Each structure stands twice: as structure tokens, then as C-alpha cells.
Amino acid sequence: MAVAFRANPPAAGEPRELIVEADGGSRGNPGVAAGGSVVINPVTGEVLAELGVYVGTTTNNVAEYNGMMAGVRRALEIDPHAVLHVRLDSKLVVEQMSGRWKIKNAVLADLAAEARSILSGTPVSFEWIPRAENSRADRLANESMDKRASFSR
């Protein structure tokens, strides 16, 4: 998994950057679903948090949004002033959150509105990454589906 690390920490007065890698999945669509996310320090590559969010029986896209929001919330708990770079293998979530695609599904529109509310005032960018580069978040989503429980570590 290729995470671009910054060569140096931010200069004095510059906000810290945090990377959120997020994923979601469902076993059936709809089916048992969960999201997963990892918060990473881009300077050191250190994993600062791992989260799994069990969302019950729903669609993959709902799980993707829930995984992303869990990671964003944790990143902002770690540093409320951080600049966030959110990486997902869901083209749908990336394009909708970037404002390039309309959101036609009411449930996804509500989740996107909730995510925008969480991110209000936070500098954020969204990046689509290939599934192979999102294995950590995928593993956490699967762990949450297996346990049928949310977790944080």
C-alpha cells in the first residue's frame, strides 16, 4: 500500500495533516455490513487509530459512508485542527463528497450531509485509491462484520 509520506513535519504554525483510509462492505447488498477506517500520520506512517463500525443489514455504499465518517471523527478527536486527506476505494463516495456527482439516493444524501457537517470548517481532500491499496481499512470492515460489533483501537 503506497501512502505518500511527507518528508518533514509541518512548520511551526502550520496545521498537522492526517490521512484517513476508509472502506465499507456488505455480505449481500443489502446484507451484513460494516465500515473500517485507519488514521495515519503521513510524516511517520504511524497508524494512530483503527476503527470498525458495524452498521447491521444495509448496503455497501451505506457502509462505505459509515467507515469514512468514523475515521474522520477519530482524526478530528486526535487533532481538531488537522488538515484531512481521505482515501477510499469507493469512487461513488469520493465523487459525491467532492461535489462532482449528484446524490440521488435519499439515504446516501443524508449520510453525505452528516459527513459534511462533521467536516464543517475542516480542510479536507478526497482521493480514490485502488482496492489493493486499501487493505487495512478493508480488513477492519471485515473484522467488524465477522464480530458483528464496532470497535476502536
PyMOL commands that set and color helices and strands:
alter all, ss='L'
color gray80, all
select helices_A, chain A and resi 60-78+91-97+106-119+131-147
alter helices_A, ss='H'
color red, helices_A
select strands_A, chain A and resi 17-28+31-40+47-58+83-88+124-128+151-152
alter strands_A, ss='S'
color yellow, strands_A
deselect
rebuild
show_as cartoon
